[in-house]
Amino acid sequence: MTAATHPLHRLWLTETIRLREEHAGPLEDSEANRRAQASGGGLAERIQQRALLLAERDGQRLALRHWLQGARLAGLLLLLLAGLSGAGLAMAALGDGQRPVNVFWALGSLLGLNLILLLGWALGLLLSRDSAGALGRLWLWLSEKLARDAQAAQLAPALLLLLQRQRLSRWGLGVLVHGLWLLALLSALLSLLILLATRRYGFVWESTILGGETFIAMTQALGALPALLGFSLPDADLIRASGDSALASEAARLSWAGWLVGVLLVYGLLPRLLLLLLCLWRWRQGCAALQLDLGLPGYSLLRERLQPSSERLGVCDAAPKQLHPPQAGHHAQGSQGALLVAIELDERRPWPPALPKGVVDAGVIDSREQRKQLLDQLSRFPPARLAVACDPRRSPDRGSLALLGELARSAGAMRIWLLQPPPGEVLDSARLSDWHQALDQLQLRHSDSAPLSWLETGHD
């Protein structure tokens, strides 16, 4: 599923555009608003469609793909780190086998940091609005750095603001945090089993101020739940004897090893697995209910533009601070028929020419109202083939090139017809070269011969 079709990604890009307009001012959005109106639907759907068009034009959509690639790479790096850390915990807990293993030191090495951070996550969940955790913040930071896109800097704040409305960031980052810890503990468990299977370890407990009965009670209390799952539980005599020295009997080693593995599984892996499933369930439930907050000022201002109570004529908005270069494209879906249109022709030039059957003449476009009417019509009924006649005696100004780009995005295919001068006149070679260069930059096919055969048949 692409970044354009995933519901969360659509909302994410919409929020990114809103934040961008809040900080940098309104964007030039006349074409995006017109196409969003033509797409229909409610206000929320039109706002999202407008945002997708602006994000495609200005690079946020590409930046989102880069950010997602960076997020996946950051996730892989953290997964690798978690796996190596888990193996390191197991080796630190058991050592090299030359000395007896202090069972409670080993248990502290395997579960101590995990339990402390798990308690911190739970307290953060209860006391704060959102609990990202150190691993969550590290992942966000790495994702932004690995994206290597200047536009991606706006994506992480927009995502967090979007998720906070349903308090989803705690659950989304919780999936990441608990998943990493689950992998680390699983790696520790597998490493522990490998070490226990390939080396001979003796187990002891040591204390200066605590008596044997205290360790007997602690050991049996911790081993009660694992024992219900079939793991071994050392008896009181074995625990008491292990306080003097590591027992050489195979039964004692197996009993302590089974107890250590069972405690790691029950108090380490199972809580993380259950919390991972809980966070995943809440994440999916929240994502299904996620929607735009239409009461925000940035969205309220768009209501009249995208769902106007009446049509306005003339200049509605101030000139944009930044003019975006025109871009061409094509409209691939639902296009049919052939259309010929001319832009700003001299009144003395006879028009239209004799057209083949099935080709419709859209007239000559001179005014802003005519442009808007034509573009509105093409947004509803895009032609499969569109030919645009231009007079190369005029200069290729920004407005004409922008119109050509919009027309190209409204048709299945488009060609430019650079008209020959009237009898007795010659074209300025420099101006004609400007036309060729501008149309080549837009990647629009152009010719000085009439494309009537192509309009009729779709080929030359």
C-alpha positions in Angstrom: 0.0 0.0 0.0 1.4 3.3 -1.0 1.7 6.5 0.9 -1.1 8.0 -1.1 -3.7 5.3 -0.4 -3.1 4.3 3.3 -5.7 6.2 5.4 -3.1 7.1 8.1 -0.7 8.4 5.5 -3.4 10.6 4.0 -4.2 12.1 7.3 -0.5 12.5 8.1 0.2 14.4 4.9 -2.9 16.6 5.5 -1.6 17.5 9.0 1.8 18.2 7.5 0.4 20.7 5.0 -1.6 22.4 7.8 1.5 22.9 9.9 3.4 24.1 6.9 0.7 26.7 6.2 0.6 27.8 9.8 4.3 28.5 9.9 5.0 29.7 6.3 1.6 31.2 5.3 -1.1 30.1 2.8 0.2 28.1 -0.2 -0.8 28.8 -3.8 -3.6 26.3 -4.1 -6.1 27.4 -6.8 -5.5 24.2 -8.9 -5.5 21.9 -5.9 -8.8 23.5 -4.6 -10.5 23.1 -8.0 -9.5 19.5 -8.3 -10.5 18.8 -4.7 -13.9 20.3 -5.4 -14.3 18.2 -8.5 -13.4 15.0 -6.6 -16.6 15.4 -4.5 -17.2 14.0 -1.0 -17.4 15.8 2.3 -15.2 18.5 3.6 -12.8 16.2 5.2 -12.3 14.2 2.0 -11.8 17.4 0.0 -9.2 18.7 2.5 -7.3 15.5 2.3 -7.4 15.5 -1.5 -6.2 19.1 -1.6 -3.3 18.2 0.8 -2.3 15.2 -1.3 -2.1 17.4 -4.4 -0.1 20.1 -2.7 2.2 17.4 -1.1 2.8 15.9 -4.5 3.6 19.3 -6.0 5.9 20.5 -3.2 7.7 17.3 -2.3 6.1 16.3 1.0 4.7 13.1 -0.6 8.2 12.1 -1.7 9.6 13.1 1.7 7.1 10.8 3.4 8.3 7.9 1.3 11.9 8.8 2.3 10.8 9.1 5.9 9.2 5.6 5.9 12.3 4.1 4.3 14.4 5.8 7.1 11.9 4.5 9.7 12.3 0.9 8.4 16.1 1.2 8.3 16.1 2.6 11.9 13.8 -0.2 13.0 16.2 -2.8 11.5 19.1 -1.2 13.3 17.3 -1.2 16.6 16.2 -4.9 16.0 19.9 -5.8 15.4 20.9 -3.9 18.6 18.2 -5.6 20.6 19.3 -9.0 19.4 22.9 -8.4 20.2 22.0 -6.8 23.6 20.0 -9.9 24.6 22.8 -12.2 23.8 25.2 -10.0 25.8 22.8 -10.1 28.8 22.9 -13.9 28.7 26.7 -14.1 28.5 27.1 -11.5 31.3 24.7 -13.4 33.5 26.4 -16.9 33.2 30.0 -15.9 32.6 32.6 -18.2 31.1 31.8 -21.2 33.3 35.0 -21.0 35.3 33.3 -19.7 38.4 29.9 -20.7 40.0 27.0 -18.6 38.9 25.3 -16.5 41.6 21.7 -17.2 40.7 20.3 -13.8 41.9 23.1 -11.8 40.3 22.3 -13.7 37.1 18.6 -13.1 37.4 19.3 -9.4 38.1 21.5 -9.2 34.9 18.8 -10.8 32.8 15.7 -9.0 34.1 16.9 -6.0 36.2 17.1 -3.3 33.5 14.0 -4.7 31.7 11.9 -4.5 34.9 13.1 -1.0 35.7 12.3 0.3 32.2 9.0 -1.5 32.2 8.0 0.2 35.5 9.0 3.5 34.0 6.9 2.9 31.0 3.9 2.0 33.2 4.3 5.1 35.3 4.6 7.3 32.2 1.4 5.7 30.9 -0.4 6.6 34.1 1.0 10.0 34.8 1.6 11.6 31.4 -0.5 12.1 28.3 1.8 10.3 26.0 4.7 7.9 26.9 7.2 7.6 24.0 10.1 6.2 26.0 13.8 6.5 25.2 13.6 3.8 22.5 10.6 5.5 20.9 12.4 8.9 20.8 15.5 7.2 19.5 13.6 5.6 16.7 11.9 8.9 15.7 15.3 10.7 15.7 17.0 8.0 13.6 14.0 7.9 11.2 14.4 11.6 10.5 18.2 11.5 10.1 18.1 8.5 7.8 15.4 10.0 5.6 17.9 12.6 4.4 15.2 14.9 3.0 14.8 18.5 4.1 11.0 18.3 3.7 10.9 15.3 6.2 11.6 17.6 9.1 7.9 18.5 9.2 6.7 15.0 9.2 7.5 13.8 12.7 5.8 16.8 14.5 2.8 16.4 12.3 2.6 12.6 13.1 2.8 13.2 16.8 0.2 15.9 16.8 -2.1 13.7 14.7 -1.7 10.7 17.0 -2.2 12.7 20.2 -5.8 13.4 19.3 -6.6 9.8 20.0 -3.6 9.4 22.4 -2.2 6.9 19.9 1.5 7.8 20.2 1.8 5.9 23.4 0.4 2.8 21.8 2.2 3.1 18.5 5.6 3.6 20.2 4.6 1.0 22.8 4.4 -1.6 20.0 8.0 -0.6 19.0 9.4 -0.6 22.6 7.8 -3.8 23.7 8.6 -5.5 20.4 12.3 -4.6 20.8 12.4 -5.7 24.4 10.6 -8.9 23.5 13.3 -9.6 20.8 16.1 -8.8 23.3 14.7 -11.2 25.9 14.0 -13.9 23.3 17.7 -13.5 22.2 18.7 -13.7 25.8 16.6 -16.9 26.3 18.0 -18.6 23.3 21.6 -17.6 24.2 21.0 -18.8 27.7 19.8 -22.2 26.5 22.8 -22.5 24.1 25.2 -21.7 26.9 23.6 -24.1 29.3 23.6 -26.8 26.7 27.3 -26.4 25.8 28.9 -25.5 29.2 28.7 -26.9 32.7 27.6 -24.3 35.3 27.3 -24.6 39.0 24.9 -22.3 40.9 25.2 -20.7 44.3 23.6 -17.9 46.3 25.7 -15.7 48.6 24.9 -13.2 51.3 26.4 -11.7 54.4 23.3 -10.4 56.2 20.5 -12.6 54.8 19.9 -16.1 56.1 19.1 -19.2 54.2 15.4 -19.1 54.9 15.1 -15.8 53.2 16.6 -17.2 50.0 14.5 -20.3 50.2 11.3 -18.1 50.4 12.4 -15.8 47.6 13.4 -18.7 45.3 10.2 -20.6 45.8 8.1 -17.5 45.5 9.7 -16.6 42.1 9.5 -20.2 40.9 5.9 -20.8 41.8 4.4 -19.5 38.5 7.1 -21.1 36.3 6.5 -24.4 38.1 2.8 -24.3 37.0 4.2 -24.3 33.4 6.4 -27.4 34.1 9.7 -25.7 35.0 11.7 -27.1 37.8 11.6 -25.6 41.3 14.5 -26.4 43.7 13.4 -27.8 47.0 14.4 -26.2 50.4 17.3 -28.7 51.0 18.9 -28.0 47.6 18.5 -24.2 48.1 20.0 -24.4 51.5 22.9 -26.6 50.4 23.7 -24.2 47.5 24.4 -21.5 49.9 27.7 -23.2 50.9 29.1 -24.1 47.5 28.0 -25.0 44.0 26.6 -28.6 44.1 28.3 -31.0 41.7 25.3 -33.2 41.2 23.6 -33.1 37.8 20.1 -32.9 39.4 21.1 -29.7 41.2 22.4 -28.1 38.0 19.3 -29.1 36.1 17.0 -27.8 38.8 18.7 -24.4 39.0 19.0 -24.1 35.2 15.3 -24.9 34.7 14.4 -22.4 37.5 16.4 -19.6 35.9 15.0 -20.3 32.4 11.4 -20.4 33.8 11.7 -17.1 35.7 13.2 -15.4 32.6 10.3 -16.6 30.5 7.5 -15.9 32.9 8.7 -12.5 34.3 10.5 -11.3 31.2 9.1 -12.5 27.9 5.4 -13.1 28.8 4.8 -9.6 30.2 6.4 -8.0 27.2 4.4 -10.2 24.8 1.1 -9.4 26.5 1.9 -5.6 26.5 2.9 -5.8 22.8 -0.5 -7.4 22.0 -2.3 -4.8 24.1 -0.5 -1.9 22.4 -1.1 -3.4 19.0 -4.8 -3.8 19.7 -5.2 -0.3 21.0 -3.2 1.1 18.0 -5.4 -0.6 15.5 -8.6 0.4 17.3 -7.4 4.1 17.5 -6.3 4.2 13.9 -9.8 3.1 12.8 -11.3 6.1 14.7 -8.7 8.6 13.6 -10.0 11.6 11.7 -9.3 15.2 11.0 -10.2 17.8 13.6 -12.2 20.2 11.3 -12.5 22.7 14.2 -8.8 23.7 13.8 -8.3 27.2 12.3 -6.3 25.9 9.4 -9.1 23.6 8.3 -11.9 26.0 9.1 -10.4 28.5 6.6 -10.7 25.9 3.9 -14.4 25.3 4.2 -15.4 28.2 2.0 -12.8 27.4 -0.6 -13.6 23.7 -0.9 -17.4 23.9 -0.2 -18.3 27.4 -1.3 -21.8 28.6 -0.5 -21.5 30.7 -3.8 -19.1 31.0 -6.6 -16.8 34.1 -6.6 -15.4 35.9 -9.6 -12.3 38.0 -9.8 -9.2 37.9 -7.5 -10.0 36.1 -4.2 -6.6 35.6 -2.6 -3.5 37.7 -2.3 -0.5 36.8 -4.5 1.5 33.9 -3.1 4.9 34.6 -1.6 6.4 31.8 -3.6 5.6 30.9 -7.3 6.0 27.2 -8.0 7.4 26.1 -11.4 4.7 24.7 -13.7 4.6 20.9 -14.0 3.1 18.7 -16.6 1.5 15.3 -16.2 -1.4 13.2 -17.5 -4.8 12.1 -16.3 -4.9 8.3 -16.8 -8.3 7.4 -15.4 -11.7 7.9 -17.0 -10.5 9.9 -20.0 -12.2 9.7 -23.3 -12.8 11.6 -26.5 -10.6 14.2 -28.3 -10.5 18.0 -27.8 -8.9 20.9 -29.6 -8.4 24.3 -27.8 -6.5 27.4 -28.6 -4.9 29.9 -26.2 -4.8 33.7 -26.8 -5.0 33.7 -30.6 -5.1 36.8 -32.8 -8.7 37.8 -33.7 -7.6 38.0 -37.4 -6.6 34.3 -37.5 -9.5 32.1 -38.7 -10.5 29.5 -36.2 -11.3 26.7 -35.8 -9.8 24.6 -38.7 -11.7 21.8 -40.3 -11.9 19.1 -37.8 -12.2 15.3 -38.3 -15.2 13.5 -37.1 -15.3 13.0 -33.3 -12.9 15.9 -32.5 -14.6 18.7 -30.4 -13.6 22.3 -30.6 -13.3 24.0 -27.2 -12.8 27.5 -28.7 -10.2 30.1 -27.9 -9.2 30.8 -24.3 -8.5 34.4 -23.5 -9.8 35.4 -20.1 -9.4 34.0 -16.6 -13.1 33.1 -16.5 -12.7 31.0 -19.7 -9.7 29.3 -18.2 -11.6 28.4 -15.1 -14.6 27.2 -17.0 -12.5 25.0 -19.2 -10.4 23.5 -16.4 -13.6 22.8 -14.4 -15.0 21.0 -17.4 -11.9 18.9 -17.9 -11.8 18.0 -14.2 -15.2 16.4 -14.6 -14.8 15.0 -18.2 -11.1 14.6 -18.9 -10.4 13.9 -22.6 -8.2 11.0 -23.8 -6.5 13.3 -26.3 -6.1 17.1 -26.1 -4.4 19.4 -28.6 -3.6 22.9 -27.6 -2.9 25.5 -30.3 -0.5 28.3 -29.3 0.7 31.4 -31.2 4.5 31.4 -31.0 4.6 35.1 -31.9 3.7 35.7 -28.2 6.2 35.1 -25.5 5.8 31.9 -23.4 4.9 33.7 -20.1 4.5 32.0 -16.7 0.7 32.1 -16.8 0.5 30.4 -20.2 3.0 27.7 -19.2 1.1 27.1 -15.9 -2.1 26.7 -17.8 -0.5 24.2 -20.2 0.7 22.2 -17.2 -2.8 22.1 -15.7 -4.3 21.1 -19.1 -1.7 18.3 -19.4 -2.7 17.0 -15.9 -6.4 17.0 -17.0 -6.0 14.8 -20.1 -4.9 11.4 -21.0 -2.4 12.7 -23.5 -1.6 16.2 -24.8 0.2 17.8 -27.7 1.1 21.4 -28.4 0.5 22.9 -31.8 2.8 25.8 -32.5 0.9 27.6 -35.2 2.5 28.9 -38.4 2.6 32.7 -38.8 0.0 34.4 -41.1 1.1 35.0 -44.7 3.6 37.7 -45.0 4.9 37.3 -41.5 7.9 35.4 -40.1 8.6 34.0 -36.6 11.2 35.4 -34.3 13.7 32.5 -34.0 14.7 33.5 -30.5 11.1 33.5 -29.3 10.4 30.2 -31.0 13.5 28.8 -29.3 12.1 30.0 -26.0 8.9 28.1 -26.7 10.8 24.9 -27.5 12.9 25.2 -24.4 9.9 25.9 -22.1 7.8 23.0 -23.6 10.8 20.6 -23.4 11.2 21.5 -19.7 7.5 20.6 -19.2 8.1 17.4 -21.2 5.2 18.3 -23.5 5.3 17.1 -27.1 5.1 19.9 -29.6 5.1 20.4 -33.4 4.4 23.1 -35.9 2.1 20.8 -37.9 -1.6 20.2 -37.0 -2.1 17.1 -34.9 -5.5 16.4 -36.4 -4.8 12.9 -37.4 -3.5 12.1 -33.9 -6.7 13.7 -32.4 -8.9 11.5 -34.6 -7.1 8.1 -34.3 -4.7 8.4 -31.4 -1.6 7.8 -33.5 0.2 9.5 -36.3 
